[in-house]
Amino acid sequence: MKFSVSFLLTALLSFIAGLYFPWWSIAIAAFIVAVLVHQKAGMAFASAFLAMLLLWSGLAGWINFNNENILSLKIAELLGIGNNTFLLVLITGIIGGLVGGLAAMSGSFLRARKV
């Protein structure tokens, strides 16, 4: 239950934060959710990683679809992955997932710390 609540809150807050703040605001959202929803560090990382992986991959895929692969083909060419736009969308999701997951793990460690 905590996993799904953490997953949904992280995805929702990150989406809203991404509308108004810089890209790294997803880390702040994941950190806050991990502090509020108590989980072990591994589960906090997994829930935030999965939430951000799906959110960023979905958003990147949607943007890619709407502009008919124009920008993603150029970026994929620059990164040396050829014309594989799916791989570019996946890499984007993994980067977002790592940022969110590590922030959530930090929040979980902060909550677990006994001061």
Biopython code that builds the backbone (N, CA, C, O; Angstrom):
import numpy as np
from Bio.PDB.StructureBuilder import StructureBuilder

atoms = [
    (1, "MET", "N", (0.816, -1.195, 0.000)),
    (1, "MET", "CA", (0.000, 0.000, 0.000)),
    (1, "MET", "C", (0.862, 1.263, 0.000)),
    (1, "MET", "O", (0.595, 2.212, -0.737)),
    (2, "LYS", "N", (1.915, 1.257, 0.852)),
    (2, "LYS", "CA", (2.798, 2.424, 0.893)),
    (2, "LYS", "C", (3.526, 2.621, -0.426)),
    (2, "LYS", "O", (3.790, 3.748, -0.846)),
    (3, "PHE", "N", (3.852, 1.493, -1.080)),
    (3, "PHE", "CA", (4.551, 1.582, -2.359)),
    (3, "PHE", "C", (3.691, 2.311, -3.388)),
    (3, "PHE", "O", (4.177, 3.206, -4.080)),
    (4, "SER", "N", (2.418, 1.931, -3.491)),
    (4, "SER", "CA", (1.554, 2.552, -4.489)),
    (4, "SER", "C", (1.240, 4.007, -4.142)),
    (4, "SER", "O", (1.142, 4.847, -5.036)),
    (5, "VAL", "N", (1.082, 4.312, -2.850)),
    (5, "VAL", "CA", (0.849, 5.701, -2.446)),
    (5, "VAL", "C", (2.076, 6.547, -2.772)),
    (5, "VAL", "O", (1.955, 7.649, -3.308)),
    (6, "SER", "N", (3.249, 6.029, -2.447)),
    (6, "SER", "CA", (4.488, 6.735, -2.741)),
    (6, "SER", "C", (4.679, 6.907, -4.249)),
    (6, "SER", "O", (5.089, 7.971, -4.714)),
    (7, "PHE", "N", (4.382, 5.860, -4.996)),
    (7, "PHE", "CA", (4.491, 5.902, -6.457)),
    (7, "PHE", "C", (3.598, 6.997, -7.036)),
    (7, "PHE", "O", (4.052, 7.822, -7.828)),
    (8, "LEU", "N", (2.333, 6.999, -6.638)),
    (8, "LEU", "CA", (1.385, 7.973, -7.185)),
    (8, "LEU", "C", (1.701, 9.397, -6.752)),
    (8, "LEU", "O", (1.634, 10.321, -7.562)),
    (9, "LEU", "N", (2.045, 9.582, -5.481)),
    (9, "LEU", "CA", (2.381, 10.925, -5.008)),
    (9, "LEU", "C", (3.637, 11.467, -5.688)),
    (9, "LEU", "O", (3.695, 12.639, -6.059)),
    (10, "THR", "N", (4.622, 10.618, -5.844)),
    (10, "THR", "CA", (5.857, 11.058, -6.504)),
    (10, "THR", "C", (5.589, 11.455, -7.948)),
    (10, "THR", "O", (6.066, 12.493, -8.407)),
    (11, "ALA", "N", (4.835, 10.642, -8.661)),
    (11, "ALA", "CA", (4.533, 10.960, -10.052)),
    (11, "ALA", "C", (3.706, 12.240, -10.162)),
    (11, "ALA", "O", (3.986, 13.088, -11.009)),
    (12, "LEU", "N", (2.698, 12.381, -9.317)),
    (12, "LEU", "CA", (1.827, 13.550, -9.380)),
    (12, "LEU", "C", (2.569, 14.827, -9.005)),
    (12, "LEU", "O", (2.499, 15.822, -9.727)),
    (13, "LEU", "N", (3.278, 14.804, -7.880)),
    (13, "LEU", "CA", (4.001, 16.003, -7.462)),
    (13, "LEU", "C", (5.123, 16.361, -8.439)),
    (13, "LEU", "O", (5.386, 17.540, -8.679)),
    (14, "SER", "N", (5.770, 15.368, -8.990)),
    (14, "SER", "CA", (6.837, 15.634, -9.965)),
    (14, "SER", "C", (6.282, 16.232, -11.247)),
    (14, "SER", "O", (6.889, 17.124, -11.839)),
    (15, "PHE", "N", (5.131, 15.741, -11.671)),
    (15, "PHE", "CA", (4.515, 16.302, -12.869)),
    (15, "PHE", "C", (4.137, 17.758, -12.645)),
    (15, "PHE", "O", (4.412, 18.616, -13.484)),
    (16, "ILE", "N", (3.509, 18.029, -11.514)),
    (16, "ILE", "CA", (3.094, 19.407, -11.211)),
    (16, "ILE", "C", (4.314, 20.310, -11.045)),
    (16, "ILE", "O", (4.331, 21.432, -11.551)),
    (17, "ALA", "N", (5.328, 19.824, -10.341)),
    (17, "ALA", "CA", (6.548, 20.618, -10.153)),
    (17, "ALA", "C", (7.239, 20.886, -11.481)),
    (17, "ALA", "O", (7.790, 21.967, -11.691)),
    (18, "GLY", "N", (7.213, 19.911, -12.373)),
    (18, "GLY", "CA", (7.840, 20.079, -13.675)),
    (18, "GLY", "C", (7.168, 21.118, -14.548)),
    (18, "GLY", "O", (7.788, 21.658, -15.465)),
    (19, "LEU", "N", (5.916, 21.398, -14.273)),
    (19, "LEU", "CA", (5.208, 22.429, -15.039)),
    (19, "LEU", "C", (5.674, 23.834, -14.690)),
    (19, "LEU", "O", (5.661, 24.724, -15.541)),
    (20, "TYR", "N", (6.088, 24.039, -13.435)),
    (20, "TYR", "CA", (6.376, 25.384, -12.964)),
    (20, "TYR", "C", (7.826, 25.631, -12.582)),
    (20, "TYR", "O", (8.256, 26.782, -12.511)),
    (21, "PHE", "N", (8.583, 24.577, -12.338)),
    (21, "PHE", "CA", (9.945, 24.726, -11.844)),
    (21, "PHE", "C", (10.921, 24.013, -12.774)),
    (21, "PHE", "O", (10.492, 23.329, -13.702)),
    (22, "PRO", "N", (12.237, 24.160, -12.542)),
    (22, "PRO", "CA", (13.235, 23.477, -13.382)),
    (22, "PRO", "C", (13.132, 21.957, -13.271)),
    (22, "PRO", "O", (12.426, 21.432, -12.410)),
    (23, "TRP", "N", (13.837, 21.269, -14.143)),
    (23, "TRP", "CA", (13.741, 19.811, -14.220)),
    (23, "TRP", "C", (14.132, 19.129, -12.918)),
    (23, "TRP", "O", (13.582, 18.077, -12.593)),
    (24, "TRP", "N", (15.056, 19.693, -12.173)),
    (24, "TRP", "CA", (15.541, 19.056, -10.959)),
    (24, "TRP", "C", (14.552, 19.153, -9.806)),
    (24, "TRP", "O", (14.814, 18.615, -8.730)),
    (25, "SER", "N", (13.438, 19.817, -10.002)),
    (25, "SER", "CA", (12.412, 19.878, -8.958)),
    (25, "SER", "C", (11.793, 18.499, -8.700)),
    (25, "SER", "O", (11.159, 18.288, -7.666)),
    (26, "ILE", "N", (11.974, 17.573, -9.627)),
    (26, "ILE", "CA", (11.477, 16.213, -9.401)),
    (26, "ILE", "C", (12.192, 15.562, -8.229)),
    (26, "ILE", "O", (11.610, 14.741, -7.520)),
    (27, "ALA", "N", (13.463, 15.929, -8.022)),
    (27, "ALA", "CA", (14.215, 15.382, -6.896)),
    (27, "ALA", "C", (13.645, 15.893, -5.578)),
    (27, "ALA", "O", (13.565, 15.143, -4.605)),
    (28, "ILE", "N", (13.257, 17.136, -5.541)),
    (28, "ILE", "CA", (12.670, 17.702, -4.328)),
    (28, "ILE", "C", (11.338, 17.032, -4.034)),
    (28, "ILE", "O", (11.043, 16.712, -2.883)),
    (29, "ALA", "N", (10.533, 16.816, -5.068)),
    (29, "ALA", "CA", (9.240, 16.154, -4.885)),
    (29, "ALA", "C", (9.425, 14.726, -4.383)),
    (29, "ALA", "O", (8.721, 14.305, -3.466)),
    (30, "ALA", "N", (10.342, 13.985, -4.956)),
    (30, "ALA", "CA", (10.592, 12.606, -4.520)),
    (30, "ALA", "C", (11.136, 12.570, -3.097)),
    (30, "ALA", "O", (10.781, 11.686, -2.317)),
    (31, "PHE", "N", (11.987, 13.518, -2.759)),
    (31, "PHE", "CA", (12.540, 13.604, -1.413)),
    (31, "PHE", "C", (11.437, 13.856, -0.384)),
    (31, "PHE", "O", (11.392, 13.201, 0.656)),
    (32, "ILE", "N", (10.559, 14.797, -0.675)),
    (32, "ILE", "CA", (9.472, 15.135, 0.246)),
    (32, "ILE", "C", (8.526, 13.948, 0.434)),
    (32, "ILE", "O", (8.110, 13.652, 1.554)),
    (33, "VAL", "N", (8.191, 13.277, -0.659)),
    (33, "VAL", "CA", (7.308, 12.112, -0.549)),
    (33, "VAL", "C", (7.960, 11.023, 0.286)),
    (33, "VAL", "O", (7.288, 10.382, 1.095)),
    (34, "ALA", "N", (9.247, 10.802, 0.106)),
    (34, "ALA", "CA", (9.937, 9.758, 0.871)),
    (34, "ALA", "C", (10.012, 10.103, 2.355)),
    (34, "ALA", "O", (9.982, 9.208, 3.200)),
    (35, "VAL", "N", (10.110, 11.384, 2.676)),
    (35, "VAL", "CA", (10.120, 11.780, 4.081)),
    (35, "VAL", "C", (8.728, 11.593, 4.687)),
    (35, "VAL", "O", (8.605, 11.176, 5.839)),
    (36, "LEU", "N", (7.687, 11.897, 3.924)),
    (36, "LEU", "CA", (6.321, 11.806, 4.443)),
    (36, "LEU", "C", (5.781, 10.383, 4.488)),
    (36, "LEU", "O", (5.078, 10.020, 5.431)),
    (37, "VAL", "N", (6.100, 9.574, 3.482)),
    (37, "VAL", "CA", (5.619, 8.191, 3.429)),
    (37, "VAL", "C", (6.785, 7.285, 3.823)),
    (37, "VAL", "O", (7.715, 7.078, 3.044)),
    (38, "HIS", "N", (6.724, 6.754, 5.027)),
    (38, "HIS", "CA", (7.842, 5.985, 5.563)),
    (38, "HIS", "C", (7.956, 4.620, 4.874)),
    (38, "HIS", "O", (7.028, 3.812, 4.899)),
    (39, "GLN", "N", (9.117, 4.391, 4.262)),
    (39, "GLN", "CA", (9.463, 3.119, 3.637)),
    (39, "GLN", "C", (10.937, 2.862, 3.880)),
    (39, "GLN", "O", (11.694, 3.774, 4.214)),
    (40, "LYS", "N", (11.333, 1.622, 3.710)),
    (40, "LYS", "CA", (12.763, 1.323, 3.738)),
    (40, "LYS", "C", (13.400, 1.961, 2.517)),
    (40, "LYS", "O", (12.723, 2.269, 1.536)),
    (41, "ALA", "N", (14.706, 2.155, 2.588)),
    (41, "ALA", "CA", (15.408, 2.890, 1.542)),
    (41, "ALA", "C", (15.261, 2.234, 0.167)),
    (41, "ALA", "O", (15.073, 2.927, -0.833)),
    (42, "GLY", "N", (15.345, 0.911, 0.115)),
    (42, "GLY", "CA", (15.234, 0.209, -1.164)),
    (42, "GLY", "C", (13.858, 0.359, -1.791)),
    (42, "GLY", "O", (13.740, 0.540, -3.003)),
    (43, "MET", "N", (12.823, 0.285, -0.973)),
    (43, "MET", "CA", (11.465, 0.443, -1.489)),
    (43, "MET", "C", (11.191, 1.892, -1.898)),
    (43, "MET", "O", (10.495, 2.141, -2.883)),
    (44, "ALA", "N", (11.734, 2.841, -1.144)),
    (44, "ALA", "CA", (11.584, 4.255, -1.512)),
    (44, "ALA", "C", (12.257, 4.513, -2.853)),
    (44, "ALA", "O", (11.707, 5.196, -3.717)),
    (45, "PHE", "N", (13.461, 3.957, -3.016)),
    (45, "PHE", "CA", (14.155, 4.108, -4.295)),
    (45, "PHE", "C", (13.343, 3.485, -5.422)),
    (45, "PHE", "O", (13.167, 4.098, -6.474)),
    (46, "ALA", "N", (12.847, 2.270, -5.209)),
    (46, "ALA", "CA", (12.118, 1.562, -6.262)),
    (46, "ALA", "C", (10.842, 2.293, -6.661)),
    (46, "ALA", "O", (10.546, 2.411, -7.850)),
    (47, "SER", "N", (10.090, 2.782, -5.693)),
    (47, "SER", "CA", (8.834, 3.450, -6.024)),
    (47, "SER", "C", (9.081, 4.756, -6.776)),
    (47, "SER", "O", (8.390, 5.055, -7.750)),
    (48, "ALA", "N", (10.068, 5.535, -6.321)),
    (48, "ALA", "CA", (10.367, 6.791, -7.005)),
    (48, "ALA", "C", (11.005, 6.541, -8.370)),
    (48, "ALA", "O", (10.704, 7.242, -9.336)),
    (49, "PHE", "N", (11.884, 5.544, -8.450)),
    (49, "PHE", "CA", (12.513, 5.224, -9.733)),
    (49, "PHE", "C", (11.461, 4.830, -10.764)),
    (49, "PHE", "O", (11.473, 5.320, -11.893)),
    (50, "LEU", "N", (10.560, 3.951, -10.372)),
    (50, "LEU", "CA", (9.521, 3.503, -11.295)),
    (50, "LEU", "C", (8.582, 4.641, -11.679)),
    (50, "LEU", "O", (8.194, 4.765, -12.840)),
    (51, "ALA", "N", (8.219, 5.472, -10.700)),
    (51, "ALA", "CA", (7.332, 6.600, -10.986)),
    (51, "ALA", "C", (7.977, 7.558, -11.980)),
    (51, "ALA", "O", (7.333, 7.988, -12.937)),
    (52, "MET", "N", (9.231, 7.890, -11.759)),
    (52, "MET", "CA", (9.902, 8.838, -12.642)),
    (52, "MET", "C", (10.251, 8.220, -13.993)),
    (52, "MET", "O", (10.215, 8.901, -15.018)),
    (53, "LEU", "N", (10.588, 6.934, -13.996)),
    (53, "LEU", "CA", (10.848, 6.253, -15.262)),
    (53, "LEU", "C", (9.611, 6.310, -16.162)),
    (53, "LEU", "O", (9.702, 6.650, -17.342)),
    (54, "LEU", "N", (8.477, 5.977, -15.596)),
    (54, "LEU", "CA", (7.247, 5.992, -16.387)),
    (54, "LEU", "C", (6.815, 7.408, -16.758)),
    (54, "LEU", "O", (6.366, 7.650, -17.879)),
    (55, "LEU", "N", (6.951, 8.344, -15.816)),
    (55, "LEU", "CA", (6.550, 9.720, -16.095)),
    (55, "LEU", "C", (7.416, 10.338, -17.181)),
    (55, "LEU", "O", (6.893, 10.862, -18.165)),
    (56, "TRP", "N", (8.724, 10.284, -17.019)),
    (56, "TRP", "CA", (9.603, 10.921, -17.995)),
    (56, "TRP", "C", (9.592, 10.197, -19.344)),
    (56, "TRP", "O", (9.642, 10.839, -20.393)),
    (57, "SER", "N", (9.529, 8.878, -19.319)),
    (57, "SER", "CA", (9.441, 8.152, -20.591)),
    (57, "SER", "C", (8.136, 8.481, -21.299)),
    (57, "SER", "O", (8.116, 8.684, -22.513)),
    (58, "GLY", "N", (7.057, 8.533, -20.545)),
    (58, "GLY", "CA", (5.769, 8.873, -21.137)),
    (58, "GLY", "C", (5.746, 10.272, -21.720)),
    (58, "GLY", "O", (5.254, 10.484, -22.828)),
    (59, "LEU", "N", (6.281, 11.234, -20.966)),
    (59, "LEU", "CA", (6.310, 12.609, -21.460)),
    (59, "LEU", "C", (7.231, 12.755, -22.674)),
    (59, "LEU", "O", (6.895, 13.437, -23.642)),
    (60, "ALA", "N", (8.398, 12.104, -22.607)),
    (60, "ALA", "CA", (9.326, 12.176, -23.742)),
    (60, "ALA", "C", (8.733, 11.495, -24.970)),
    (60, "ALA", "O", (8.879, 11.993, -26.087)),
    (61, "GLY", "N", (8.071, 10.371, -24.774)),
    (61, "GLY", "CA", (7.427, 9.692, -25.900)),
    (61, "GLY", "C", (6.290, 10.509, -26.484)),
    (61, "GLY", "O", (6.112, 10.546, -27.702)),
    (62, "TRP", "N", (5.520, 11.163, -25.627)),
    (62, "TRP", "CA", (4.411, 11.997, -26.094)),
    (62, "TRP", "C", (4.929, 13.193, -26.897)),
    (62, "TRP", "O", (4.393, 13.512, -27.958)),
    (63, "ILE", "N", (5.976, 13.853, -26.383)),
    (63, "ILE", "CA", (6.574, 14.979, -27.098)),
    (63, "ILE", "C", (7.167, 14.493, -28.422)),
    (63, "ILE", "O", (7.025, 15.156, -29.449)),
    (64, "ASN", "N", (7.821, 13.351, -28.394)),
    (64, "ASN", "CA", (8.413, 12.772, -29.591)),
    (64, "ASN", "C", (7.343, 12.466, -30.639)),
    (64, "ASN", "O", (7.537, 12.729, -31.826)),
    (65, "PHE", "N", (6.231, 11.917, -30.202)),
    (65, "PHE", "CA", (5.140, 11.593, -31.120)),
    (65, "PHE", "C", (4.528, 12.847, -31.723)),
    (65, "PHE", "O", (4.219, 12.881, -32.914)),
    (66, "ASN", "N", (4.356, 13.869, -30.911)),
    (66, "ASN", "CA", (3.705, 15.091, -31.387)),
    (66, "ASN", "C", (4.553, 15.898, -32.356)),
    (66, "ASN", "O", (4.001, 16.616, -33.190)),
    (67, "ASN", "N", (5.876, 15.805, -32.273)),
    (67, "ASN", "CA", (6.688, 16.551, -33.239)),
    (67, "ASN", "C", (7.260, 15.651, -34.334)),
    (67, "ASN", "O", (8.193, 16.031, -35.042)),
    (68, "GLU", "N", (6.690, 14.457, -34.461)),
    (68, "GLU", "CA", (7.007, 13.523, -35.549)),
    (68, "GLU", "C", (8.496, 13.161, -35.595)),
    (68, "GLU", "O", (9.077, 13.085, -36.678)),
    (69, "ASN", "N", (9.114, 12.940, -34.444)),
    (69, "ASN", "CA", (10.496, 12.480, -34.306)),
    (69, "ASN", "C", (11.545, 13.463, -34.809)),
    (69, "ASN", "O", (12.707, 13.084, -34.953)),
    (70, "ILE", "N", (11.180, 14.696, -35.077)),
    (70, "ILE", "CA", (12.141, 15.634, -35.661)),
    (70, "ILE", "C", (13.307, 15.901, -34.713)),
    (70, "ILE", "O", (14.467, 15.737, -35.092)),
    (71, "LEU", "N", (13.005, 16.308, -33.490)),
    (71, "LEU", "CA", (14.065, 16.647, -32.543)),
    (71, "LEU", "C", (14.787, 15.401, -32.034)),
    (71, "LEU", "O", (16.011, 15.397, -31.911)),
    (72, "SER", "N", (14.035, 14.356, -31.740)),
    (72, "SER", "CA", (14.667, 13.162, -31.169)),
    (72, "SER", "C", (15.624, 12.491, -32.150)),
    (72, "SER", "O", (16.629, 11.919, -31.728)),
    (73, "LEU", "N", (15.337, 12.549, -33.437)),
    (73, "LEU", "CA", (16.273, 11.990, -34.414)),
    (73, "LEU", "C", (17.601, 12.749, -34.401)),
    (73, "LEU", "O", (18.669, 12.148, -34.512)),
    (74, "LYS", "N", (17.525, 14.068, -34.265)),
    (74, "LYS", "CA", (18.750, 14.872, -34.224)),
    (74, "LYS", "C", (19.538, 14.621, -32.936)),
    (74, "LYS", "O", (20.764, 14.518, -32.969)),
    (75, "ILE", "N", (18.842, 14.522, -31.814)),
    (75, "ILE", "CA", (19.514, 14.273, -30.539)),
    (75, "ILE", "C", (20.113, 12.864, -30.525)),
    (75, "ILE", "O", (21.233, 12.673, -30.051)),
    (76, "ALA", "N", (19.377, 11.883, -31.041)),
    (76, "ALA", "CA", (19.899, 10.513, -31.105)),
    (76, "ALA", "C", (21.153, 10.453, -31.966)),
    (76, "ALA", "O", (22.099, 9.733, -31.647)),
    (77, "GLU", "N", (21.157, 11.205, -33.048)),
    (77, "GLU", "CA", (22.334, 11.261, -33.917)),
    (77, "GLU", "C", (23.522, 11.869, -33.174)),
    (77, "GLU", "O", (24.649, 11.389, -33.302)),
    (78, "LEU", "N", (23.272, 12.925, -32.397)),
    (78, "LEU", "CA", (24.346, 13.560, -31.632)),
    (78, "LEU", "C", (24.900, 12.628, -30.554)),
    (78, "LEU", "O", (26.100, 12.635, -30.282)),
    (79, "LEU", "N", (24.032, 11.831, -29.947)),
    (79, "LEU", "CA", (24.470, 10.918, -28.890)),
    (79, "LEU", "C", (25.105, 9.642, -29.435)),
    (79, "LEU", "O", (25.669, 8.854, -28.676)),
    (80, "GLY", "N", (25.015, 9.443, -30.730)),
    (80, "GLY", "CA", (25.649, 8.285, -31.337)),
    (80, "GLY", "C", (24.840, 7.006, -31.241)),
    (80, "GLY", "O", (25.408, 5.915, -31.298)),
    (81, "ILE", "N", (23.525, 7.114, -31.095)),
    (81, "ILE", "CA", (22.687, 5.909, -31.034)),
    (81, "ILE", "C", (21.889, 5.734, -32.318)),
    (81, "ILE", "O", (20.899, 5.004, -32.345)),
    (82, "GLY", "N", (22.318, 6.400, -33.372)),
    (82, "GLY", "CA", (21.667, 6.240, -34.668)),
    (82, "GLY", "C", (20.296, 6.892, -34.709)),
    (82, "GLY", "O", (20.093, 7.977, -34.164)),
    (83, "ASN", "N", (19.364, 6.221, -35.355)),
    (83, "ASN", "CA", (18.010, 6.743, -35.474)),
    (83, "ASN", "C", (17.045, 6.064, -34.520)),
    (83, "ASN", "O", (15.845, 6.013, -34.788)),
    (84, "ASN", "N", (17.547, 5.546, -33.416)),
    (84, "ASN", "CA", (16.739, 4.807, -32.466)),
    (84, "ASN", "C", (16.122, 5.764, -31.446)),
    (84, "ASN", "O", (16.703, 6.017, -30.391)),
    (85, "THR", "N", (14.950, 6.289, -31.768)),
    (85, "THR", "CA", (14.291, 7.235, -30.870)),
    (85, "THR", "C", (13.721, 6.547, -29.636)),
    (85, "THR", "O", (13.601, 7.176, -28.585)),
    (86, "PHE", "N", (13.369, 5.269, -29.743)),
    (86, "PHE", "CA", (12.875, 4.536, -28.575)),
    (86, "PHE", "C", (13.954, 4.452, -27.508)),
    (86, "PHE", "O", (13.669, 4.620, -26.322)),
    (87, "LEU", "N", (15.188, 4.194, -27.919)),
    (87, "LEU", "CA", (16.290, 4.128, -26.968)),
    (87, "LEU", "C", (16.526, 5.481, -26.311)),
    (87, "LEU", "O", (16.854, 5.544, -25.126)),
    (88, "LEU", "N", (16.366, 6.549, -27.059)),
    (88, "LEU", "CA", (16.515, 7.890, -26.501)),
    (88, "LEU", "C", (15.439, 8.164, -25.446)),
    (88, "LEU", "O", (15.731, 8.734, -24.395)),
    (89, "VAL", "N", (14.217, 7.766, -25.722)),
    (89, "VAL", "CA", (13.123, 7.929, -24.754)),
    (89, "VAL", "C", (13.408, 7.090, -23.509)),
    (89, "VAL", "O", (13.165, 7.548, -22.392)),
    (90, "LEU", "N", (13.910, 5.890, -23.682)),
    (90, "LEU", "CA", (14.249, 5.019, -22.557)),
    (90, "LEU", "C", (15.381, 5.603, -21.718)),
    (90, "LEU", "O", (15.318, 5.566, -20.489)),
    (91, "ILE", "N", (16.399, 6.132, -22.356)),
    (91, "ILE", "CA", (17.510, 6.766, -21.638)),
    (91, "ILE", "C", (17.008, 7.966, -20.846)),
    (91, "ILE", "O", (17.431, 8.187, -19.711)),
    (92, "THR", "N", (16.116, 8.733, -21.436)),
    (92, "THR", "CA", (15.527, 9.877, -20.738)),
    (92, "THR", "C", (14.795, 9.422, -19.485)),
    (92, "THR", "O", (14.932, 10.034, -18.425)),
    (93, "GLY", "N", (14.020, 8.356, -19.603)),
    (93, "GLY", "CA", (13.295, 7.826, -18.458)),
    (93, "GLY", "C", (14.212, 7.292, -17.376)),
    (93, "GLY", "O", (13.943, 7.474, -16.188)),
    (94, "ILE", "N", (15.290, 6.637, -17.770)),
    (94, "ILE", "CA", (16.237, 6.096, -16.794)),
    (94, "ILE", "C", (16.930, 7.223, -16.032)),
    (94, "ILE", "O", (17.135, 7.115, -14.823)),
    (95, "ILE", "N", (17.288, 8.289, -16.718)),
    (95, "ILE", "CA", (17.917, 9.429, -16.038)),
    (95, "ILE", "C", (16.950, 10.042, -15.027)),
    (95, "ILE", "O", (17.328, 10.319, -13.889)),
    (96, "GLY", "N", (15.709, 10.251, -15.443)),
    (96, "GLY", "CA", (14.713, 10.770, -14.508)),
    (96, "GLY", "C", (14.482, 9.823, -13.341)),
    (96, "GLY", "O", (14.330, 10.261, -12.200)),
    (97, "GLY", "N", (14.457, 8.529, -13.624)),
    (97, "GLY", "CA", (14.272, 7.534, -12.573)),
    (97, "GLY", "C", (15.400, 7.533, -11.564)),
    (97, "GLY", "O", (15.160, 7.419, -10.362)),
    (98, "LEU", "N", (16.623, 7.659, -12.037)),
    (98, "LEU", "CA", (17.767, 7.694, -11.125)),
    (98, "LEU", "C", (17.747, 8.942, -10.248)),
    (98, "LEU", "O", (18.045, 8.872, -9.055)),
    (99, "VAL", "N", (17.398, 10.074, -10.836)),
    (99, "VAL", "CA", (17.322, 11.314, -10.049)),
    (99, "VAL", "C", (16.255, 11.190, -8.965)),
    (99, "VAL", "O", (16.502, 11.496, -7.799)),
    (100, "GLY", "N", (15.078, 10.741, -9.359)),
    (100, "GLY", "CA", (13.998, 10.585, -8.389)),
    (100, "GLY", "C", (14.280, 9.508, -7.359)),
    (100, "GLY", "O", (14.004, 9.701, -6.174)),
    (101, "GLY", "N", (14.820, 8.390, -7.782)),
    (101, "GLY", "CA", (15.103, 7.289, -6.877)),
    (101, "GLY", "C", (16.157, 7.641, -5.842)),
    (101, "GLY", "O", (15.998, 7.320, -4.664)),
    (102, "LEU", "N", (17.231, 8.295, -6.263)),
    (102, "LEU", "CA", (18.272, 8.672, -5.314)),
    (102, "LEU", "C", (17.786, 9.742, -4.340)),
    (102, "LEU", "O", (18.177, 9.745, -3.173)),
    (103, "ALA", "N", (16.937, 10.647, -4.816)),
    (103, "ALA", "CA", (16.365, 11.657, -3.916)),
    (103, "ALA", "C", (15.439, 11.001, -2.898)),
    (103, "ALA", "O", (15.451, 11.363, -1.721)),
    (104, "ALA", "N", (14.642, 10.041, -3.344)),
    (104, "ALA", "CA", (13.749, 9.341, -2.422)),
    (104, "ALA", "C", (14.538, 8.513, -1.416)),
    (104, "ALA", "O", (14.163, 8.435, -0.246)),
    (105, "MET", "N", (15.612, 7.905, -1.856)),
    (105, "MET", "CA", (16.443, 7.140, -0.928)),
    (105, "MET", "C", (17.054, 8.058, 0.122)),
    (105, "MET", "O", (17.152, 7.687, 1.292)),
    (106, "SER", "N", (17.463, 9.244, -0.286)),
    (106, "SER", "CA", (18.003, 10.216, 0.664)),
    (106, "SER", "C", (16.936, 10.632, 1.671)),
    (106, "SER", "O", (17.221, 10.756, 2.862)),
    (107, "GLY", "N", (15.718, 10.845, 1.204)),
    (107, "GLY", "CA", (14.626, 11.186, 2.109)),
    (107, "GLY", "C", (14.309, 10.064, 3.075)),
    (107, "GLY", "O", (14.000, 10.319, 4.239)),
    (108, "SER", "N", (14.378, 8.836, 2.615)),
    (108, "SER", "CA", (14.144, 7.694, 3.483)),
    (108, "SER", "C", (15.228, 7.574, 4.543)),
    (108, "SER", "O", (14.932, 7.275, 5.699)),
    (109, "PHE", "N", (16.477, 7.803, 4.163)),
    (109, "PHE", "CA", (17.566, 7.769, 5.128)),
    (109, "PHE", "C", (17.425, 8.885, 6.158)),
    (109, "PHE", "O", (17.719, 8.685, 7.337)),
    (110, "LEU", "N", (16.977, 10.059, 5.718)),
    (110, "LEU", "CA", (16.789, 11.169, 6.644)),
    (110, "LEU", "C", (15.707, 10.828, 7.662)),
    (110, "LEU", "O", (15.864, 11.108, 8.851)),
    (111, "ARG", "N", (14.621, 10.231, 7.209)),
    (111, "ARG", "CA", (13.541, 9.889, 8.130)),
    (111, "ARG", "C", (13.972, 8.789, 9.105)),
    (111, "ARG", "O", (13.578, 8.802, 10.271)),
    (112, "ALA", "N", (14.770, 7.852, 8.634)),
    (112, "ALA", "CA", (15.196, 6.736, 9.476)),
    (112, "ALA", "C", (16.245, 7.152, 10.502)),
    (112, "ALA", "O", (16.436, 6.478, 11.514)),
    (113, "ARG", "N", (16.912, 8.245, 10.238)),
    (113, "ARG", "CA", (17.978, 8.704, 11.142)),
    (113, "ARG", "C", (17.365, 9.142, 12.459)),
    (113, "ARG", "O", (16.408, 9.914, 12.485)),
    (114, "LYS", "N", (17.904, 8.661, 13.508)),
    (114, "LYS", "CA", (17.409, 9.008, 14.847)),
    (114, "LYS", "C", (18.307, 10.091, 15.423)),
    (114, "LYS", "O", (19.488, 9.862, 15.683)),
    (115, "VAL", "N", (17.741, 11.258, 15.618)),
    (115, "VAL", "CA", (18.526, 12.406, 16.101)),
    (115, "VAL", "C", (18.343, 12.555, 17.588)),
    (115, "VAL", "O", (18.917, 13.460, 18.193)),
]
sb = StructureBuilder()
sb.init_structure("model")
sb.init_model(0)
sb.init_chain("A")
sb.init_seg("    ")
for serial, (resi, resn, name, xyz) in enumerate(atoms, 1):
    if name == "N":
        sb.init_residue(resn, " ", resi, " ")
    sb.init_atom(name, np.array(xyz, "f"), 0.0, 1.0, " ", f" {name:<3s}", serial, name[0])
structure = sb.get_structure()
